[in-house]
């Protein structure tokens, strides 16, 4: 599987996961052909065209009409990390990602057609219906 991490997730954290995770391909928005400051629909199109599963903290994607429409149109499977993740320091973020990564990858194996899941603060995965 291939995972795309948007700019909401620190690049050093993605590199740390990639250093350990050899079974999957991981790419950060800063390391892909899409402009590092691209609007969400632009990176969504790229990630979907490459068959990637997006990982983001930007839960507003589910509420902003243009982004919601783009994500659905591209059928981009997306993992939404809990909202507090973005305000935590890098060590708490790393602890959370490493603790939940096996569950995320296991769930991601069955994702298709734009399915979404939220990883809650307690690490449990909550499938999102009609996101």
CNS distance restraints for C-alpha pairs under 8 A (distance, minus, plus):
assign (resid   1 and name CA) (resid  23 and name CA) 7.80 0.50 0.50
assign (resid   1 and name CA) (resid  24 and name CA) 5.09 0.50 0.50
assign (resid   1 and name CA) (resid  25 and name CA) 6.33 0.50 0.50
assign (resid   1 and name CA) (resid  52 and name CA) 7.13 0.50 0.50
assign (resid   1 and name CA) (resid  53 and name CA) 7.87 0.50 0.50
assign (resid   1 and name CA) (resid 109 and name CA) 7.62 0.50 0.50
assign (resid   2 and name CA) (resid  24 and name CA) 5.74 0.50 0.50
assign (resid   2 and name CA) (resid  25 and name CA) 4.58 0.50 0.50
assign (resid   2 and name CA) (resid  26 and name CA) 5.83 0.50 0.50
assign (resid   2 and name CA) (resid  27 and name CA) 7.85 0.50 0.50
assign (resid   2 and name CA) (resid  51 and name CA) 6.98 0.50 0.50
assign (resid   2 and name CA) (resid  52 and name CA) 4.76 0.50 0.50
assign (resid   2 and name CA) (resid  53 and name CA) 6.28 0.50 0.50
assign (resid   3 and name CA) (resid  24 and name CA) 7.52 0.50 0.50
assign (resid   3 and name CA) (resid  25 and name CA) 6.18 0.50 0.50
assign (resid   3 and name CA) (resid  26 and name CA) 4.83 0.50 0.50
assign (resid   3 and name CA) (resid  27 and name CA) 6.31 0.50 0.50
assign (resid   3 and name CA) (resid  52 and name CA) 5.06 0.50 0.50
assign (resid   3 and name CA) (resid  53 and name CA) 4.77 0.50 0.50
assign (resid   3 and name CA) (resid  54 and name CA) 5.80 0.50 0.50
assign (resid   3 and name CA) (resid  55 and name CA) 6.98 0.50 0.50
assign (resid   4 and name CA) (resid  26 and name CA) 6.12 0.50 0.50
assign (resid   4 and name CA) (resid  27 and name CA) 5.11 0.50 0.50
assign (resid   4 and name CA) (resid  28 and name CA) 5.83 0.50 0.50
assign (resid   4 and name CA) (resid  29 and name CA) 6.97 0.50 0.50
assign (resid   4 and name CA) (resid  47 and name CA) 6.34 0.50 0.50
assign (resid   4 and name CA) (resid  52 and name CA) 5.95 0.50 0.50
assign (resid   4 and name CA) (resid  53 and name CA) 5.94 0.50 0.50
assign (resid   4 and name CA) (resid  54 and name CA) 4.66 0.50 0.50
assign (resid   4 and name CA) (resid  55 and name CA) 6.03 0.50 0.50
assign (resid   5 and name CA) (resid   9 and name CA) 6.43 0.50 0.50
assign (resid   5 and name CA) (resid  14 and name CA) 7.41 0.50 0.50
assign (resid   5 and name CA) (resid  26 and name CA) 7.55 0.50 0.50
assign (resid   5 and name CA) (resid  27 and name CA) 6.22 0.50 0.50
assign (resid   5 and name CA) (resid  28 and name CA) 4.70 0.50 0.50
assign (resid   5 and name CA) (resid  29 and name CA) 6.05 0.50 0.50
assign (resid   5 and name CA) (resid  54 and name CA) 5.94 0.50 0.50
assign (resid   5 and name CA) (resid  55 and name CA) 4.94 0.50 0.50
assign (resid   5 and name CA) (resid  56 and name CA) 6.19 0.50 0.50
assign (resid   6 and name CA) (resid  28 and name CA) 6.06 0.50 0.50
assign (resid   6 and name CA) (resid  29 and name CA) 5.04 0.50 0.50
assign (resid   6 and name CA) (resid  43 and name CA) 7.91 0.50 0.50
assign (resid   6 and name CA) (resid  54 and name CA) 7.39 0.50 0.50
assign (resid   6 and name CA) (resid  55 and name CA) 6.66 0.50 0.50
assign (resid   6 and name CA) (resid  56 and name CA) 5.75 0.50 0.50
assign (resid   7 and name CA) (resid  11 and name CA) 7.76 0.50 0.50
assign (resid   7 and name CA) (resid  28 and name CA) 7.33 0.50 0.50
assign (resid   7 and name CA) (resid  29 and name CA) 5.97 0.50 0.50
assign (resid   7 and name CA) (resid  30 and name CA) 7.24 0.50 0.50
assign (resid   7 and name CA) (resid  36 and name CA) 7.72 0.50 0.50
assign (resid   7 and name CA) (resid  56 and name CA) 7.93 0.50 0.50
assign (resid   8 and name CA) (resid  56 and name CA) 6.18 0.50 0.50
assign (resid   8 and name CA) (resid  57 and name CA) 5.83 0.50 0.50
assign (resid   8 and name CA) (resid  58 and name CA) 6.80 0.50 0.50
assign (resid   8 and name CA) (resid  86 and name CA) 6.89 0.50 0.50
assign (resid   9 and name CA) (resid  13 and name CA) 7.24 0.50 0.50
assign (resid   9 and name CA) (resid  14 and name CA) 7.51 0.50 0.50
assign (resid   9 and name CA) (resid  56 and name CA) 6.78 0.50 0.50
assign (resid   9 and name CA) (resid  57 and name CA) 7.11 0.50 0.50
assign (resid   9 and name CA) (resid  86 and name CA) 7.41 0.50 0.50
assign (resid  10 and name CA) (resid  14 and name CA) 6.77 0.50 0.50
assign (resid  10 and name CA) (resid  90 and name CA) 7.94 0.50 0.50
assign (resid  11 and name CA) (resid  15 and name CA) 6.26 0.50 0.50
assign (resid  11 and name CA) (resid  28 and name CA) 6.29 0.50 0.50
assign (resid  11 and name CA) (resid  30 and name CA) 7.56 0.50 0.50
assign (resid  12 and name CA) (resid  16 and name CA) 6.15 0.50 0.50
assign (resid  13 and name CA) (resid  17 and name CA) 6.37 0.50 0.50
assign (resid  13 and name CA) (resid  90 and name CA) 7.57 0.50 0.50
assign (resid  13 and name CA) (resid  93 and name CA) 7.98 0.50 0.50
assign (resid  13 and name CA) (resid  94 and name CA) 6.43 0.50 0.50
assign (resid  14 and name CA) (resid  18 and name CA) 6.12 0.50 0.50
assign (resid  14 and name CA) (resid  26 and name CA) 7.26 0.50 0.50
assign (resid  14 and name CA) (resid  27 and name CA) 7.50 0.50 0.50
assign (resid  14 and name CA) (resid  28 and name CA) 6.75 0.50 0.50
assign (resid  15 and name CA) (resid  19 and name CA) 6.08 0.50 0.50
assign (resid  16 and name CA) (resid  20 and name CA) 6.84 0.50 0.50
assign (resid  17 and name CA) (resid  21 and name CA) 5.76 0.50 0.50
assign (resid  17 and name CA) (resid  98 and name CA) 7.43 0.50 0.50
assign (resid  18 and name CA) (resid  22 and name CA) 6.74 0.50 0.50
assign (resid  18 and name CA) (resid  25 and name CA) 7.55 0.50 0.50
assign (resid  18 and name CA) (resid  26 and name CA) 6.21 0.50 0.50
assign (resid  27 and name CA) (resid  31 and name CA) 6.40 0.50 0.50
assign (resid  27 and name CA) (resid  32 and name CA) 6.93 0.50 0.50
assign (resid  28 and name CA) (resid  32 and name CA) 6.71 0.50 0.50
assign (resid  29 and name CA) (resid  34 and name CA) 7.04 0.50 0.50
assign (resid  29 and name CA) (resid  35 and name CA) 7.87 0.50 0.50
assign (resid  29 and name CA) (resid  36 and name CA) 6.01 0.50 0.50
assign (resid  29 and name CA) (resid  43 and name CA) 7.45 0.50 0.50
assign (resid  30 and name CA) (resid  34 and name CA) 7.94 0.50 0.50
assign (resid  30 and name CA) (resid  35 and name CA) 7.46 0.50 0.50
assign (resid  30 and name CA) (resid  36 and name CA) 4.95 0.50 0.50
assign (resid  31 and name CA) (resid  36 and name CA) 7.96 0.50 0.50
assign (resid  32 and name CA) (resid  36 and name CA) 7.98 0.50 0.50
assign (resid  34 and name CA) (resid  38 and name CA) 6.57 0.50 0.50
assign (resid  34 and name CA) (resid  42 and name CA) 7.19 0.50 0.50
assign (resid  34 and name CA) (resid  43 and name CA) 6.17 0.50 0.50
assign (resid  34 and name CA) (resid  46 and name CA) 7.13 0.50 0.50
assign (resid  38 and name CA) (resid  42 and name CA) 6.00 0.50 0.50
assign (resid  38 and name CA) (resid  43 and name CA) 6.57 0.50 0.50
assign (resid  39 and name CA) (resid  43 and name CA) 6.89 0.50 0.50
assign (resid  40 and name CA) (resid  44 and name CA) 6.02 0.50 0.50
assign (resid  40 and name CA) (resid  67 and name CA) 6.56 0.50 0.50
assign (resid  41 and name CA) (resid  45 and name CA) 6.10 0.50 0.50
assign (resid  41 and name CA) (resid  66 and name CA) 7.78 0.50 0.50
assign (resid  41 and name CA) (resid  67 and name CA) 5.84 0.50 0.50
assign (resid  41 and name CA) (resid  70 and name CA) 5.68 0.50 0.50
assign (resid  41 and name CA) (resid  71 and name CA) 7.12 0.50 0.50
assign (resid  42 and name CA) (resid  46 and name CA) 6.50 0.50 0.50
assign (resid  43 and name CA) (resid  47 and name CA) 6.02 0.50 0.50
assign (resid  44 and name CA) (resid  48 and name CA) 6.01 0.50 0.50
assign (resid  44 and name CA) (resid  54 and name CA) 7.78 0.50 0.50
assign (resid  44 and name CA) (resid  70 and name CA) 7.36 0.50 0.50
assign (resid  44 and name CA) (resid  71 and name CA) 6.41 0.50 0.50
assign (resid  44 and name CA) (resid  74 and name CA) 7.26 0.50 0.50
assign (resid  44 and name CA) (resid  76 and name CA) 6.84 0.50 0.50
assign (resid  45 and name CA) (resid  49 and name CA) 6.03 0.50 0.50
assign (resid  45 and name CA) (resid  70 and name CA) 7.77 0.50 0.50
assign (resid  45 and name CA) (resid  71 and name CA) 7.96 0.50 0.50
assign (resid  45 and name CA) (resid  74 and name CA) 6.19 0.50 0.50
assign (resid  46 and name CA) (resid  50 and name CA) 6.29 0.50 0.50
assign (resid  47 and name CA) (resid  51 and name CA) 6.32 0.50 0.50
assign (resid  47 and name CA) (resid  52 and name CA) 5.06 0.50 0.50
assign (resid  47 and name CA) (resid  53 and name CA) 7.06 0.50 0.50
assign (resid  47 and name CA) (resid  54 and name CA) 6.87 0.50 0.50
assign (resid  47 and name CA) (resid  76 and name CA) 7.43 0.50 0.50
assign (resid  48 and name CA) (resid  52 and name CA) 5.68 0.50 0.50
assign (resid  48 and name CA) (resid  53 and name CA) 7.45 0.50 0.50
assign (resid  48 and name CA) (resid  74 and name CA) 5.99 0.50 0.50
assign (resid  48 and name CA) (resid  75 and name CA) 6.95 0.50 0.50
assign (resid  48 and name CA) (resid  76 and name CA) 5.23 0.50 0.50
assign (resid  48 and name CA) (resid  77 and name CA) 7.87 0.50 0.50
assign (resid  49 and name CA) (resid  74 and name CA) 7.91 0.50 0.50
assign (resid  52 and name CA) (resid  76 and name CA) 7.74 0.50 0.50
assign (resid  52 and name CA) (resid  77 and name CA) 7.67 0.50 0.50
assign (resid  53 and name CA) (resid  76 and name CA) 6.77 0.50 0.50
assign (resid  53 and name CA) (resid  77 and name CA) 5.16 0.50 0.50
assign (resid  53 and name CA) (resid  78 and name CA) 5.65 0.50 0.50
assign (resid  53 and name CA) (resid  79 and name CA) 7.32 0.50 0.50
assign (resid  53 and name CA) (resid 108 and name CA) 7.57 0.50 0.50
assign (resid  54 and name CA) (resid  76 and name CA) 7.16 0.50 0.50
assign (resid  54 and name CA) (resid  77 and name CA) 6.33 0.50 0.50
assign (resid  54 and name CA) (resid  78 and name CA) 4.64 0.50 0.50
assign (resid  54 and name CA) (resid  79 and name CA) 6.04 0.50 0.50
assign (resid  55 and name CA) (resid  78 and name CA) 5.87 0.50 0.50
assign (resid  55 and name CA) (resid  79 and name CA) 4.72 0.50 0.50
assign (resid  55 and name CA) (resid  80 and name CA) 6.02 0.50 0.50
assign (resid  55 and name CA) (resid  81 and name CA) 7.30 0.50 0.50
assign (resid  56 and name CA) (resid  78 and name CA) 7.58 0.50 0.50
assign (resid  56 and name CA) (resid  79 and name CA) 6.40 0.50 0.50
assign (resid  56 and name CA) (resid  80 and name CA) 5.20 0.50 0.50
assign (resid  56 and name CA) (resid  81 and name CA) 6.09 0.50 0.50
assign (resid  57 and name CA) (resid  80 and name CA) 5.56 0.50 0.50
assign (resid  57 and name CA) (resid  81 and name CA) 4.88 0.50 0.50
assign (resid  57 and name CA) (resid  82 and name CA) 6.51 0.50 0.50
assign (resid  57 and name CA) (resid  83 and name CA) 6.11 0.50 0.50
assign (resid  57 and name CA) (resid  85 and name CA) 6.89 0.50 0.50
assign (resid  57 and name CA) (resid  86 and name CA) 6.40 0.50 0.50
assign (resid  58 and name CA) (resid  80 and name CA) 7.09 0.50 0.50
assign (resid  58 and name CA) (resid  81 and name CA) 7.97 0.50 0.50
assign (resid  58 and name CA) (resid  83 and name CA) 7.50 0.50 0.50
assign (resid  59 and name CA) (resid  63 and name CA) 7.65 0.50 0.50
assign (resid  59 and name CA) (resid  80 and name CA) 6.31 0.50 0.50
assign (resid  59 and name CA) (resid  81 and name CA) 7.84 0.50 0.50
assign (resid  59 and name CA) (resid  82 and name CA) 7.94 0.50 0.50
assign (resid  59 and name CA) (resid  83 and name CA) 6.86 0.50 0.50
assign (resid  60 and name CA) (resid  64 and name CA) 6.02 0.50 0.50
assign (resid  61 and name CA) (resid  67 and name CA) 5.44 0.50 0.50
assign (resid  61 and name CA) (resid  68 and name CA) 5.69 0.50 0.50
assign (resid  62 and name CA) (resid  67 and name CA) 7.33 0.50 0.50
assign (resid  62 and name CA) (resid  68 and name CA) 5.35 0.50 0.50
assign (resid  62 and name CA) (resid 131 and name CA) 6.18 0.50 0.50
assign (resid  63 and name CA) (resid  67 and name CA) 7.89 0.50 0.50
assign (resid  63 and name CA) (resid  68 and name CA) 6.50 0.50 0.50
assign (resid  64 and name CA) (resid  68 and name CA) 5.84 0.50 0.50
assign (resid  65 and name CA) (resid  69 and name CA) 5.94 0.50 0.50
assign (resid  66 and name CA) (resid  70 and name CA) 6.16 0.50 0.50
assign (resid  67 and name CA) (resid  71 and name CA) 6.04 0.50 0.50
assign (resid  68 and name CA) (resid  72 and name CA) 6.25 0.50 0.50
assign (resid  68 and name CA) (resid 131 and name CA) 7.80 0.50 0.50
assign (resid  69 and name CA) (resid  73 and name CA) 6.03 0.50 0.50
assign (resid  70 and name CA) (resid  74 and name CA) 6.08 0.50 0.50
assign (resid  71 and name CA) (resid  75 and name CA) 5.95 0.50 0.50
assign (resid  71 and name CA) (resid  76 and name CA) 5.42 0.50 0.50
assign (resid  71 and name CA) (resid 114 and name CA) 7.30 0.50 0.50
assign (resid  72 and name CA) (resid  76 and name CA) 6.59 0.50 0.50
assign (resid  72 and name CA) (resid 114 and name CA) 6.20 0.50 0.50
assign (resid  74 and name CA) (resid 114 and name CA) 7.44 0.50 0.50
assign (resid  75 and name CA) (resid 112 and name CA) 7.94 0.50 0.50
assign (resid  75 and name CA) (resid 113 and name CA) 5.06 0.50 0.50
assign (resid  75 and name CA) (resid 114 and name CA) 3.82 0.50 0.50
assign (resid  75 and name CA) (resid 115 and name CA) 7.60 0.50 0.50
assign (resid  76 and name CA) (resid 113 and name CA) 6.99 0.50 0.50
assign (resid  76 and name CA) (resid 114 and name CA) 4.42 0.50 0.50
assign (resid  76 and name CA) (resid 115 and name CA) 7.28 0.50 0.50
assign (resid  77 and name CA) (resid 111 and name CA) 6.55 0.50 0.50
assign (resid  77 and name CA) (resid 112 and name CA) 6.41 0.50 0.50
assign (resid  77 and name CA) (resid 113 and name CA) 6.73 0.50 0.50
assign (resid  77 and name CA) (resid 114 and name CA) 4.15 0.50 0.50
assign (resid  77 and name CA) (resid 115 and name CA) 4.86 0.50 0.50
assign (resid  77 and name CA) (resid 116 and name CA) 5.59 0.50 0.50
assign (resid  78 and name CA) (resid 114 and name CA) 7.06 0.50 0.50
assign (resid  78 and name CA) (resid 115 and name CA) 6.60 0.50 0.50
assign (resid  78 and name CA) (resid 116 and name CA) 4.76 0.50 0.50
assign (resid  78 and name CA) (resid 117 and name CA) 6.57 0.50 0.50
assign (resid  79 and name CA) (resid 104 and name CA) 7.90 0.50 0.50
assign (resid  79 and name CA) (resid 116 and name CA) 5.80 0.50 0.50
assign (resid  79 and name CA) (resid 117 and name CA) 5.08 0.50 0.50
assign (resid  79 and name CA) (resid 118 and name CA) 5.85 0.50 0.50
assign (resid  79 and name CA) (resid 119 and name CA) 7.14 0.50 0.50
assign (resid  80 and name CA) (resid 116 and name CA) 7.43 0.50 0.50
assign (resid  80 and name CA) (resid 117 and name CA) 6.15 0.50 0.50
assign (resid  80 and name CA) (resid 118 and name CA) 4.58 0.50 0.50
assign (resid  80 and name CA) (resid 119 and name CA) 6.12 0.50 0.50
assign (resid  81 and name CA) (resid  85 and name CA) 6.69 0.50 0.50
assign (resid  81 and name CA) (resid 118 and name CA) 5.81 0.50 0.50
assign (resid  81 and name CA) (resid 119 and name CA) 4.92 0.50 0.50
assign (resid  81 and name CA) (resid 120 and name CA) 6.74 0.50 0.50
assign (resid  82 and name CA) (resid 118 and name CA) 6.72 0.50 0.50
assign (resid  82 and name CA) (resid 119 and name CA) 5.75 0.50 0.50
assign (resid  82 and name CA) (resid 120 and name CA) 5.09 0.50 0.50
assign (resid  82 and name CA) (resid 121 and name CA) 5.68 0.50 0.50
assign (resid  84 and name CA) (resid  88 and name CA) 6.61 0.50 0.50
assign (resid  84 and name CA) (resid 121 and name CA) 7.71 0.50 0.50
assign (resid  85 and name CA) (resid  93 and name CA) 6.26 0.50 0.50
assign (resid  86 and name CA) (resid  93 and name CA) 7.92 0.50 0.50
assign (resid  88 and name CA) (resid  92 and name CA) 6.04 0.50 0.50
assign (resid  88 and name CA) (resid  93 and name CA) 6.20 0.50 0.50
assign (resid  89 and name CA) (resid  93 and name CA) 6.31 0.50 0.50
assign (resid  90 and name CA) (resid  94 and name CA) 5.96 0.50 0.50
assign (resid  91 and name CA) (resid  95 and name CA) 6.14 0.50 0.50
assign (resid  92 and name CA) (resid  96 and name CA) 6.11 0.50 0.50
assign (resid  93 and name CA) (resid  97 and name CA) 6.15 0.50 0.50
assign (resid  94 and name CA) (resid  98 and name CA) 6.01 0.50 0.50
assign (resid  95 and name CA) (resid  99 and name CA) 5.99 0.50 0.50
assign (resid  96 and name CA) (resid 100 and name CA) 6.11 0.50 0.50
assign (resid  96 and name CA) (resid 123 and name CA) 7.56 0.50 0.50
assign (resid  97 and name CA) (resid 101 and name CA) 5.55 0.50 0.50
assign (resid  98 and name CA) (resid 102 and name CA) 7.86 0.50 0.50
assign (resid  99 and name CA) (resid 123 and name CA) 7.71 0.50 0.50
assign (resid 100 and name CA) (resid 104 and name CA) 6.16 0.50 0.50
assign (resid 100 and name CA) (resid 123 and name CA) 5.86 0.50 0.50
assign (resid 101 and name CA) (resid 105 and name CA) 6.12 0.50 0.50
assign (resid 102 and name CA) (resid 106 and name CA) 6.07 0.50 0.50
assign (resid 103 and name CA) (resid 107 and name CA) 6.07 0.50 0.50
assign (resid 103 and name CA) (resid 125 and name CA) 7.81 0.50 0.50
assign (resid 104 and name CA) (resid 108 and name CA) 5.95 0.50 0.50
assign (resid 104 and name CA) (resid 119 and name CA) 8.00 0.50 0.50
assign (resid 104 and name CA) (resid 125 and name CA) 7.78 0.50 0.50
assign (resid 105 and name CA) (resid 109 and name CA) 6.39 0.50 0.50
assign (resid 106 and name CA) (resid 110 and name CA) 7.70 0.50 0.50
assign (resid 107 and name CA) (resid 111 and name CA) 6.89 0.50 0.50
assign (resid 111 and name CA) (resid 115 and name CA) 5.83 0.50 0.50
assign (resid 111 and name CA) (resid 116 and name CA) 7.78 0.50 0.50
assign (resid 115 and name CA) (resid 127 and name CA) 7.99 0.50 0.50
assign (resid 115 and name CA) (resid 128 and name CA) 7.48 0.50 0.50
assign (resid 115 and name CA) (resid 131 and name CA) 7.97 0.50 0.50
assign (resid 116 and name CA) (resid 127 and name CA) 6.17 0.50 0.50
assign (resid 116 and name CA) (resid 128 and name CA) 5.48 0.50 0.50
assign (resid 116 and name CA) (resid 129 and name CA) 7.78 0.50 0.50
assign (resid 116 and name CA) (resid 131 and name CA) 6.97 0.50 0.50
assign (resid 117 and name CA) (resid 125 and name CA) 6.40 0.50 0.50
assign (resid 117 and name CA) (resid 126 and name CA) 5.50 0.50 0.50
assign (resid 117 and name CA) (resid 127 and name CA) 4.24 0.50 0.50
assign (resid 117 and name CA) (resid 128 and name CA) 5.29 0.50 0.50
assign (resid 118 and name CA) (resid 125 and name CA) 5.70 0.50 0.50
assign (resid 118 and name CA) (resid 126 and name CA) 5.06 0.50 0.50
assign (resid 118 and name CA) (resid 127 and name CA) 6.28 0.50 0.50
assign (resid 118 and name CA) (resid 128 and name CA) 6.87 0.50 0.50
assign (resid 119 and name CA) (resid 123 and name CA) 5.76 0.50 0.50
assign (resid 119 and name CA) (resid 124 and name CA) 5.78 0.50 0.50
assign (resid 119 and name CA) (resid 125 and name CA) 4.62 0.50 0.50
assign (resid 119 and name CA) (resid 126 and name CA) 6.30 0.50 0.50
assign (resid 120 and name CA) (resid 124 and name CA) 5.43 0.50 0.50
assign (resid 120 and name CA) (resid 125 and name CA) 6.19 0.50 0.50
assign (resid 120 and name CA) (resid 126 and name CA) 7.04 0.50 0.50
